[in-house]
Amino acid sequence: MTFSRFFTRTIAALSIVTLASFALPSAARADDSVNQLKKNDPTAFEWLEGVQEVNQGDKLVIPTKVKLADFEKRQSDEADSKGSRFATPFAVYSDAALDVDLGFELGTYGAYEGISIAPSWITLRSRSHASALADITGSSGWGLLPMYYLVQYNDLQTGKLLEHPIVRRIRVSDKGFLPRPQNISVDEEDNGTFSISWDPVEGADSYYVVFLNSTDKDGKTRLNPKLVASTNQTSWNSDQRADDEPQRDWTLNAALDSYLIVQEDSKGSSKEGWLTDEELDRILNSKGTQVSVIAKKNTKISKMSDFIDIANTLGNTPIQIASNAQRQLGLDRWQFDNLSELPAQIPMTMADGHTRMQTLIVDPEKSWVESSNPKTVEHPQAKLHVVYHIGKTRYTSSYVVNNFDPSTYTEDLQKMKKDQEEVNTGYFAPNLTYTKEVPTKESKDNVARTFPDTPVQVLGTTPLSKYIAANLMMGYTNIDLSQFPEAESGSRLKEALYEAKDQNGLVPFIIGQKYSPTDKILHVTLGTEGATDQHLAPKDYSGQINSKADQVVAEIIKPGMDEETKVRTINSWMINHATYNYDGLEGSHKVWQKTGTLTPEYTPDHDSGGIFFKGTTVCEGYANVFQLLATKSGLSSVVVTGDVTRTNGAKVGHAWNQVKVNGTWKTVDVTWNDGGDSGDPAVETKYLMIPNNDPLLTRNRVWRDPALKKIL
């Protein structure tokens, strides 16, 4: 083996063994960050001029007769080595600030001719891909980084530590790769998002947008590339969605949400295995995030573009309301007595993990008065739904105000909006002290960890949905999912939750849910408090529904009844004891469109509680109660959700049932059988036990979930 070139200096010598020769340009471009670093601390390192150009397959060997065990260790090396007998005289970094150590592996070369440096394997991954998308560094070559910074800490002849470590910059040839994307820029938008743009690359048909670096709890930063987006455009916005993903006004910068692992809002947590407040601070106050772009065409890719720091940009990019800070500040309310009580600011979790306050601005045009019977605008108990957004963003939610002047509330909101916009000066850090939670035995006991006994058969297409349904119908809202690795997928967890609610009449309406990947606990909020004046807890809510359903079945289902008679009897009882709540449906639609969920006053109509507690419901409630009564009567029944086409051509969501009669699955739609207490048998049985291939069904309705047929 021959050395292609030697660099000899008074204090050190270095060679690179290559499979092909390389050149040291006499006037290579030095990046601005290096020049700035030299100005800030000119004596810390000795920076060699120029940039060494190497090829992808070149092997890096540093000739020295000093053995690894004989090199003098640095203090940091002693601390990191955890008892290793070897020093690390070299390090390779991905950034000019020498913060991000790539963790290259050192070894001896030949009959101890020198030290070889091999890259650790670092791959680009995404949450939706099981395999790596690209090798950022790997055993097959230098990888895709735009620049490497090789730091030599020891004299190669004596092994002693150098007073000023030597830094060499190494750039890998682009030969065999697409051209690197150029002119990467980041622009913050007025609406709380940011955009990344770059020049088009000749021959590329798509691009990877990559976030770099992560800091561990000890404050050490590593290269940890994550795919944020894949696009065929030459720009990307932090709030960009997939074509089939709806844009919702209660979420912001959704593309960044899955990368928000560490949040300042988590301070004070006492959960086992979670980070301490000090460890959180080390991570949150780390060197910051960088972004890069990779060009792509089929399997051919480019090297990474130059890195752009976006730490400050992420600090101005809101993701969601900081719920812990909201509680600490006493702002975790959704209902107020007067307009004057509405909060002026609200805490937001930013994309850098920090919590910052932002002005709340009301929207008079979208605010509305709930006027469903028996409440009217003139009634003193009418409720004003005040819609607001956060700063200049489109994040929209609403509060309920109980007392207001129906003749002036629009003008009052207009004045409030004007005042709020005048003080909207951007984000600022709240003065918060996160008190430590004190876990109690009771709180631990409230976590469900087993499949409980249930008073009725649990339905679902997956073990996960059945397990969630069983616990929710028994009133457990904190559910351990550690035995279900599929729960790590947000989409699969959401599907299981929806199915648990849809297919089980004892499961209340789900207002919200949050999964903690650290302790594997699913936290569910159920809409049970608005059904009665008692403000029922989930366990009591489902328990009372179960008791009422048992009473109904004991009253109407007689011994010896055949399956068809049971279905007709249940259909008749429901029509006689339920009224379709058109006003409630209109109100719930407005709340859902504005907030993405329902307030407790609307939820009973969307589960079994509406019929049993109030005598009103909508299609979801009809389907849930039929399924519950049918199951308790010994019938097999499931809920079907889908779309129906109205006579005007409009498609709307709907829910109905499948019931097994004499070995055959047939359709029952109690909602459409309920003709407003008409008493007309032709109306009340029109959609009762209809064959599934009947044109009455096939011409105007479509099932949404084909997986449901696994149950049938």
SERODREN-997884 format. One record per residue (C-alpha): residue in three letters; x, z, y. Coordinates in pm, whole numbers, padded with zeros to 5 digits, always signed. Each point is the difference from the previous one (the first is absolute). Example, Ala and Ser with C-alpha at 12.3 -4.5 7.8 and 13.67 -1.06 7.14 Angstrom:
# residues 2
Ala+01230+00780-00450/Ser+00137-00066+00344/
//
This chain:
# residues 712
Met+00000+00000+00000/Thr+00139-00095+00344/Phe-00091+00135+00337/Ser-00120-00267+00240/Arg+00110+00178+00315/Phe+00150+00333+00110/Phe-00065+00195+00317/Thr+00296+00227+00068/Arg-00001+00264+00267/Thr+00225+00293+00077/Ile-00251+00254-00133/Ala-00183-00197-00268/Ala-00016-00320-00201/Leu-00301-00172-00155/Ser-00052-00311-00214/Ile-00307-00173-00130/Val+00021-00176-00334/Thr-00233-00299+00005/Leu-00104-00273-00237/Ala+00025-00229+00300/Ser+00213+00045+00310/Phe-00139+00115+00332/Ala+00120-00015+00356/Leu+00027+00252+00280/Pro-00130-00181+00311/Ser+00216+00050+00303/Ala-00301+00034+00230/Ala-00285+00126-00214/Arg-00306+00129+00185/Ala-00015+00379+00028/Asp-00354+00140+00015/Asp-00115+00191+00306/Ser-00064+00322-00192/Val+00368+00023-00094/Asn+00105-00048+00362/Gln-00241+00271+00108/Leu+00128+00233-00272/Lys+00357-00053+00117/Lys-00101+00094+00355/Asn-00187+00313-00111/Asp+00280+00134-00220/Pro+00313-00216+00034/Thr+00227+00229-00203/Ala-00217+00082-00301/Phe+00088-00317-00196/Glu+00248-00282+00017/Trp-00201-00321-00003/Leu+00183-00309-00124/Glu-00068-00307+00210/Gly-00200-00289-00139/Val-00224-00037-00302/Gln+00123-00073-00352/Glu-00195-00283-00162/Val-00041+00024-00378/Asn-00197-00193-00259/Gln-00291+00141-00198/Gly+00198+00040-00324/Asp+00319+00140+00151/Lys+00129+00321-00160/Leu+00120+00278+00227/Val+00321+00169-00119/Ile+00218+00219+00221/Pro+00362+00011-00127/Thr+00152+00347-00012/Lys+00217+00201-00241/Val-00174+00325+00096/Lys-00242+00117-00265/Leu-00355+00099+00094/Ala+00062+00358-00109/Asp+00298+00020+00240/Phe-00176-00108+00318/Glu-00063+00280+00247/Lys-00367+00082+00023/Arg-00200+00007+00322/Gln-00215+00306+00072/Ser-00316-00205-00037/Asp+00141-00142-00322/Glu+00052+00351-00133/Ala-00358+00092+00083/Asp-00149-00316-00152/Ser+00213-00019-00311/Lys-00154+00309-00166/Gly+00319+00076-00184/Ser+00123-00355-00063/Arg+00378-00018-00042/Phe+00014-00337+00180/Ala+00020-00060+00373/Thr-00173-00296+00164/Pro+00260-00161+00224/Phe-00238-00284+00088/Ala-00363-00037+00100/Val-00215-00303+00074/Tyr-00273+00016+00262/Ser-00279-00239+00097/Asp+00002+00091+00370/Ala+00253+00006+00278/Ala-00081+00362+00080/Leu+00130+00087-00349/Asp-00309+00205-00080/Val-00140-00184-00303/Asp+00239+00036-00294/Leu-00068-00269-00260/Gly+00133+00219-00278/Phe+00244-00254-00145/Glu+00169+00098-00323/Leu+00379+00051-00020/Gly+00217-00065-00303/Thr+00357-00087-00104/Tyr+00109-00360-00028/Gly+00234-00142-00265/Ala+00298+00212-00109/Tyr-00057+00202+00307/Glu+00067-00278+00248/Gly-00260+00134+00239/Ile-00355+00120+00061/Ser-00302-00222-00062/Ile-00315+00039+00207/Ala-00325-00113-00163/Pro-00339+00009+00171/Ser-00270+00230-00128/Trp-00312-00189-00100/Ile-00251+00006+00287/Thr-00314-00209-00039/Leu-00286-00106+00221/Arg-00331+00121-00135/Ser-00361+00021+00107/Arg-00275+00237-00108/Ser-00191-00284-00164/His+00289-00152-00199/Ala+00137+00168-00310/Ser+00325-00201+00003/Ala+00253-00045+00277/Leu-00061-00283+00247/Ala+00369-00040+00083/Asp+00339+00169-00046/Ile+00109+00128+00340/Thr+00327+00099-00167/Gly+00071-00031-00370/Ser+00249-00044-00279/Ser-00018-00379+00032/Gly+00148-00008+00348/Trp+00006+00137+00350/Gly-00371-00053+00051/Leu-00202-00080+00312/Leu+00125+00231+00275/Pro+00111-00172+00321/Met+00308+00221+00044/Tyr+00193+00266-00193/Tyr+00214+00269+00162/Leu+00291+00112-00222/Val+00152+00332+00109/Gln+00342+00111-00129/Tyr+00051+00377+00035/Asn+00341+00043-00170/Asp+00350-00138+00029/Leu+00044-00227-00301/Gln+00369+00087-00045/Thr-00021+00380+00025/Gly-00366+00075-00070/Lys-00016+00222+00309/Leu-00302-00013+00230/Leu+00039-00228+00302/Glu-00043+00148+00345/His-00205-00307+00096/Pro-00175-00168-00296/Ile+00024-00380-00003/Val-00318-00209+00016/Arg-00016-00363-00114/Arg-00303-00224+00040/Ile-00082-00234-00285/Arg-00246-00287+00018/Val-00102-00184-00317/Ser-00026-00380+00003/Asp-00351-00150+00008/Lys+00103-00276-00241/Gly-00274-00059-00257/Phe-00261+00186+00207/Leu-00260-00108+00252/Pro+00113+00050+00361/Arg-00049+00354+00127/Pro-00295+00056+00239/Gln+00123+00020+00357/Asn-00116+00155+00329/Ile-00202+00284-00149/Ser-00197+00180+00269/Val-00249+00287+00010/Asp-00270+00020+00267/Glu-00231+00294+00056/Glu-00359-00100+00074/Asp-00238+00175+00241/Asn-00246+00072-00282/Gly+00232+00237-00190/Thr+00146-00256-00241/Phe+00332-00184-00004/Ser+00105-00352-00097/Ile+00317-00127-00164/Ser+00094-00364+00056/Trp+00287-00231-00092/Asp+00108-00363+00014/Pro-00121-00226-00281/Val+00255-00063-00277/Glu+00047-00358-00114/Gly-00113-00041-00360/Ala-00183+00336-00018/Asp-00372+00019-00079/Ser-00044+00379+00026/Tyr+00175+00317+00115/Tyr+00042+00362-00107/Val-00025+00268+00270/Val+00208+00293-00121/Phe+00027+00361+00120/Leu+00337+00162-00068/Asn+00140+00349-00048/Ser-00142+00333-00102/Thr+00131+00349+00068/Asp-00011+00274-00262/Lys-00077+00367+00056/Asp+00373+00073+00054/Gly+00009-00244+00291/Lys+00198-00271-00183/Thr-00114-00355+00070/Arg+00007-00267-00271/Leu-00080-00368-00012/Asn-00351-00011-00149/Pro-00151-00344+00064/Lys-00380-00027-00026/Leu-00209-00314+00029/Val-00245+00042+00285/Ala-00142-00351+00007/Ser+00032-00347-00142/Thr-00112-00275+00236/Asn+00023-00375+00051/Gln+00003+00050+00377/Thr+00297+00076+00224/Ser-00152+00321+00132/Trp-00177+00305-00134/Asn-00211+00273+00161/Ser-00007+00360-00119/Asp-00379-00010-00023/Gln-00009-00328-00192/Arg-00232-00003-00303/Ala-00031-00216-00304/Asp-00254-00282+00040/Asp-00249+00175-00228/Glu+00050+00345+00153/Pro-00257+00099+00263/Gln+00120+00126+00336/Arg-00147+00343+00052/Asp-00009+00173+00334/Trp+00079+00345-00141/Thr+00343-00100-00137/Leu+00308-00111+00189/Asn+00318-00178-00106/Ala-00119+00000-00360/Ala+00309-00187-00122/Leu+00215+00302+00090/Asp-00225+00268-00146/Ser+00144-00017-00353/Tyr+00353+00057+00138/Leu-00099+00314+00191/Ile+00122+00242-00264/Val+00131+00283+00219/Gln-00215+00128+00285/Glu+00054+00271+00256/Asp-00367+00084-00060/Ser+00103+00131-00343/Lys+00185+00295+00155/Gly-00116+00340-00110/Ser-00080-00120-00351/Ser+00068+00248-00277/Lys-00062-00241-00287/Glu+00240+00036-00287/Gly+00276-00258+00008/Trp-00081-00112+00356/Leu+00261-00021+00275/Thr+00078+00294+00224/Asp-00050-00036+00375/Glu+00378-00019+00044/Glu+00029-00279-00257/Leu-00284-00185+00168/Asp+00179+00021+00334/Arg+00320-00140-00151/Ile-00190-00301-00128/Leu-00215-00050+00311/Asn+00300+00026+00234/Ser+00217-00231-00208/Lys+00182-00313+00110/Gly-00320-00200+00009/Thr-00144-00311-00155/Gln+00135-00354+00014/Val-00170-00327-00084/Ser+00137-00327-00135/Val-00141-00337-00109/Ile+00082-00210-00307/Ala-00089-00370-00022/Lys-00135-00128-00330/Lys-00091-00322-00180/Asn-00106+00035-00363/Thr+00282+00197-00165/Lys+00258-00084+00268/Ile+00049+00255+00277/Ser+00220+00062+00302/Lys+00229+00284+00090/Met-00165+00269+00209/Ser-00026-00050+00372/Asp+00182+00233+00237/Phe-00162+00345+00003/Ile-00226+00101+00289/Asp-00055+00368+00079/Ile-00372+00082+00032/Ala+00008+00381-00005/Asn-00128+00026+00360/Thr-00261-00267-00066/Leu-00137+00192-00299/Gly-00028+00304+00224/Asn-00249-00195+00214/Thr-00200-00131-00294/Pro-00295+00219-00106/Ile-00122+00006-00360/Gln-00271+00265-00033/Ile-00135+00325+00143/Ala+00231+00291-00084/Ser-00248+00222-00182/Asn+00219+00313-00020/Ala+00082-00014+00371/Gln-00368-00068+00068/Arg-00088+00327-00174/Gln+00280+00190+00174/Leu-00135-00115+00337/Gly-00361+00077-00091/Leu-00103-00366+00030/Asp-00122-00050-00358/Arg-00366-00014+00101/Trp-00238-00293-00006/Gln-00293+00163+00180/Phe-00016+00153+00351/Asp-00270+00159+00216/Asn+00083-00185+00324/Leu+00197-00300+00122/Ser+00233+00233+00192/Glu+00124+00145-00332/Leu+00142-00329-00127/Pro+00382+00015-00039/Ala+00219-00185+00250/Gln+00282-00076-00246/Ile+00033-00029-00373/Pro+00314+00037-00219/Met+00116-00313-00180/Thr+00254-00046-00279/Met+00239-00273+00108/Ala+00180-00247-00224/Asp+00323+00199+00035/Gly-00175+00305-00148/His-00013+00199+00325/Thr-00321+00138+00151/Arg-00084-00103+00355/Met-00305+00045+00223/Gln-00195-00290+00142/Thr-00288-00016+00245/Leu-00349-00038-00144/Ile-00208-00262+00185/Val-00376-00019-00048/Asp-00186-00331-00037/Pro-00336+00015+00183/Glu-00111-00343-00121/Lys+00034+00088-00369/Ser-00128+00358+00022/Trp-00359+00045-00113/Val-00286+00244-00033/Glu-00129+00085-00342/Ser-00374-00059+00021/Ser-00113+00009-00363/Asn-00328+00181-00065/Pro-00078+00272+00099/Lys+00275+00000+00263/Thr-00031-00211+00313/Val+00195-00035+00321/Glu-00252+00227+00170/His+00022+00263-00270/Pro+00238+00284+00098/Gln+00165-00017-00343/Ala+00086-00369+00013/Lys+00369-00066-00066/Leu+00238-00213+00203/His+00267-00175-00206/Val+00298-00040+00234/Val+00229-00278-00118/Tyr+00362+00024+00112/His+00332-00170-00053/Ile+00356+00129+00012/Gly+00186-00108+00313/Lys+00018-00379+00019/Thr-00021-00041-00376/Arg-00306-00117-00192/Tyr-00009+00320-00206/Thr-00368+00092+00025/Ser-00196+00304-00109/Ser-00284+00209+00141/Tyr-00122+00349+00082/Val-00354+00137+00006/Val-00126+00174+00315/Asn-00315+00210-00040/Asn-00098+00055+00366/Phe+00007-00278+00260/Asp-00214-00150+00275/Pro-00172-00308-00145/Ser-00045-00150+00346/Thr+00364+00028+00112/Tyr+00216+00014-00312/Thr+00117-00362+00040/Glu+00121+00068+00355/Asp+00155+00329-00114/Leu+00198-00183-00269/Gln+00108-00270+00248/Lys+00142+00264+00233/Met+00168+00177-00291/Lys+00159-00328-00111/Lys+00134-00070+00350/Asp+00154+00346+00024/Gln+00156-00030-00344/Glu+00153-00341+00072/Glu+00163+00133+00317/Val+00191+00266-00196/Asn+00084-00226-00297/Thr+00377+00010+00043/Gly+00102-00055-00362/Tyr+00102+00229-00282/Phe+00152+00344+00040/Ala+00111+00267-00246/Pro-00236+00295-00045/Asn+00132+00354+00030/Leu-00087+00116-00351/Thr+00119+00278-00226/Tyr-00088-00077-00359/Thr-00073+00334-00162/Lys+00089+00035-00365/Glu-00290-00024-00240/Val-00035+00298-00231/Pro-00121-00120-00338/Thr-00246+00222-00180/Lys-00096+00028-00361/Glu-00347-00120+00093/Ser+00132-00323+00150/Lys+00197-00073-00316/Asp-00305+00075-00213/Asn-00200-00252+00204/Val+00208-00289-00135/Ala-00170-00163-00300/Arg+00248-00081-00276/Thr-00224-00071-00300/Phe-00303-00208-00098/Pro-00287+00250+00050/Asp-00316+00034-00203/Thr-00280-00187+00178/Pro-00381+00030-00029/Val-00040-00375-00040/Gln+00198-00286-00154/Val+00282-00129+00223/Leu+00011-00376+00049/Gly+00299-00215+00097/Thr+00213-00292-00114/Thr+00332+00189+00015/Pro+00119+00350-00097/Leu+00103+00056+00363/Ser-00347-00071+00141/Lys-00168+00218-00266/Tyr+00242+00288+00067/Ile-00062-00019+00376/Ala-00377-00029-00048/Ala-00018+00300-00233/Asn+00185+00222+00246/Leu-00193-00119+00307/Met-00339+00057-00165/Met+00113+00356-00078/Gly+00097+00061+00363/Tyr+00379-00030-00030/Thr+00140-00186+00301/Asn+00372+00066-00058/Ile+00089-00181-00321/Asp+00337-00012-00176/Leu+00078-00363-00097/Ser+00350+00058-00140/Gln-00111-00124-00342/Phe-00109-00334+00149/Pro+00301-00205+00119/Glu-00237-00282+00098/Ala-00121+00223+00285/Glu+00323-00088+00184/Ser-00163-00338+00068/Gly-00222+00040+00304/Ser-00228-00286-00104/Arg-00052+00133-00354/Leu-00069+00350+00129/Lys-00255-00134+00248/Glu-00172-00203-00272/Ala-00020+00310-00222/Leu-00152+00204+00283/Tyr-00263-00262+00083/Glu-00095-00034-00365/Ala-00018+00378-00048/Lys-00254+00019+00283/Asp-00196-00315-00088/Gln-00044+00071-00371/Asn-00078+00371+00003/Gly-00311+00138+00165/Leu+00143+00351+00035/Val+00297-00113+00213/Pro-00072+00038+00375/Phe+00091-00260+00260/Ile+00375-00011+00067/Ile+00072+00034+00373/Gly+00378-00013-00033/Gln+00292+00043-00235/Lys+00374+00058+00021/Tyr+00249-00014-00284/Ser+00320+00203+00021/Pro+00271-00183-00199/Thr+00224+00307+00020/Asp-00219+00241-00194/Lys-00226-00269-00158/Ile-00315+00160+00142/Leu-00304-00202+00109/His-00187+00166+00289/Val-00359-00123+00037/Thr-00250+00073+00277/Leu-00361-00020-00117/Gly-00305-00045+00221/Thr-00212+00293-00118/Glu-00051+00216+00310/Gly-00266-00215+00169/Ala-00257-00002-00280/Thr-00160+00335+00081/Asp+00020+00274+00260/Gln+00201+00197-00255/His+00306-00228+00050/Leu+00059-00013-00373/Ala+00349+00006-00149/Pro+00074-00284-00248/Lys-00049+00218-00309/Asp-00340+00127+00122/Tyr-00105-00347+00116/Ser+00060-00161-00341/Gly-00130+00309-00179/Gln-00333-00008+00183/Ile-00038-00374-00061/Asn+00067+00056-00370/Ser-00265+00276-00016/Lys-00256-00212+00185/Ala+00069-00298-00228/Asp-00047+00221-00307/Gln-00336+00117+00138/Val-00114-00358+00059/Val+00099-00113-00349/Ala-00174+00301-00159/Glu-00313-00084+00199/Ile-00028-00376-00056/Ile+00179-00083-00328/Lys-00216+00096-00296/Pro+00101+00030-00368/Gly-00037-00324-00191/Met+00026-00229+00304/Asp+00167-00332-00079/Glu+00279-00139+00221/Glu-00222-00244+00188/Thr-00253+00271+00087/Lys+00278+00229+00123/Val+00127-00272+00236/Arg-00351-00063+00138/Thr-00059+00373+00046/Ile+00325+00055+00190/Asn-00068-00305+00220/Ser-00349+00131+00087/Trp+00121+00354+00078/Met+00268-00131+00237/Ile-00240-00230+00184/Asn-00242+00289+00049/His+00265+00246+00119/Ala+00231-00216+00213/Thr-00028-00190+00329/Tyr+00252-00258+00112/Asn+00176+00133+00311/Tyr+00032-00308+00223/Asp+00090+00203+00311/Gly+00265+00193-00191/Leu+00147-00322-00134/Glu+00027-00143+00351/Gly+00167+00316+00126/Ser+00242+00018-00290/His+00096-00365+00052/Lys+00092+00072+00361/Val+00208+00303-00093/Trp+00171-00187-00286/Gln+00090-00297+00219/Lys+00157+00230+00256/Thr+00175+00255-00222/Gly+00028-00143-00352/Thr-00184+00296-00151/Leu-00323+00198+00043/Thr-00072+00331+00164/Pro-00168+00262-00229/Glu-00346-00054+00151/Tyr-00011-00352-00145/Thr+00161+00049-00340/Pro-00289+00135-00214/Asp-00185-00333+00019/His+00307-00163-00157/Asp+00007+00225-00307/Ser-00259+00190-00205/Gly-00052+00266+00266/Gly-00230-00206+00221/Ile-00285-00016-00251/Phe+00036+00352-00137/Phe+00053+00180+00333/Lys-00186-00215+00257/Gly-00210-00258-00183/Thr+00180-00286+00179/Thr+00276-00231-00115/Val+00147-00352+00004/Cys+00098-00230-00285/Glu+00305+00207-00102/Gly-00216+00309-00034/Tyr-00268-00180-00201/Ala+00265-00131-00242/Asn+00177+00337-00032/Val-00319+00193-00070/Phe-00128-00256-00253/Gln+00334+00016-00183/Leu-00008+00381-00002/Leu-00362+00031-00121/Ala+00046-00275-00258/Thr+00312+00165-00142/Lys-00172+00337-00021/Ser-00293-00172-00177/Gly+00227-00136-00273/Leu+00028-00352+00141/Ser+00318-00197+00070/Ser+00010-00107+00364/Val+00267-00108+00250/Val+00001-00082+00369/Val+00073-00357+00109/Thr+00133-00074+00350/Gly-00002-00350+00134/Asp-00133-00239+00261/Val-00350-00137+00038/Thr-00099-00302+00206/Arg-00295+00042+00232/Thr-00252-00274+00077/Asn+00188-00076+00323/Gly+00319-00064-00197/Ala+00175+00322+00106/Lys+00193+00193-00267/Val-00028+00379-00004/Gly+00138+00270-00224/His-00238+00151-00252/Ala-00014+00237-00299/Trp-00226-00008-00305/Asn+00013+00095-00370/Gln+00055-00129-00347/Val-00187+00190-00272/Lys+00017-00050-00375/Val-00347-00046-00154/Asn-00038-00062-00373/Gly+00364-00106-00026/Thr-00005-00243+00295/Trp+00134+00057+00352/Lys-00257-00081+00269/Thr-00019+00025+00378/Val-00194+00265+00190/Asp-00014-00004+00381/Val-00203+00302+00112/Thr+00080-00075+00367/Trp-00181-00334-00016/Asn-00277+00148-00214/Asp-00075+00260+00269/Gly-00255-00186+00209/Gly-00058+00280+00245/Asp-00251+00188-00215/Ser-00211-00312-00036/Gly-00129+00105-00340/Asp+00003-00364-00107/Pro+00127-00017-00361/Ala+00111-00361+00054/Val+00234+00117+00277/Glu+00115+00322-00161/Thr+00102-00167-00327/Lys+00124-00337+00122/Tyr+00366+00096-00053/Leu-00050+00222-00303/Met+00187-00083-00324/Ile+00068-00362+00102/Pro+00222-00207-00235/Asn+00336-00056+00166/Asn-00030-00378-00023/Asp-00338-00006+00177/Pro+00007-00234+00306/Leu-00163+00283+00196/Leu+00343+00164-00018/Thr+00253-00278-00037/Arg-00112-00195+00304/Asn+00065+00271+00255/Arg+00237+00271-00126/Val+00361+00021-00116/Trp+00186+00292-00162/Arg+00308+00115+00186/Asp+00184+00175-00282/Pro+00049-00192-00324/Ala+00183+00303-00144/Leu-00339+00173-00021/Lys-00086-00220-00296/Lys+00250+00203-00203/Ile-00262+00276-00003/Leu-00281-00231-00112/
//
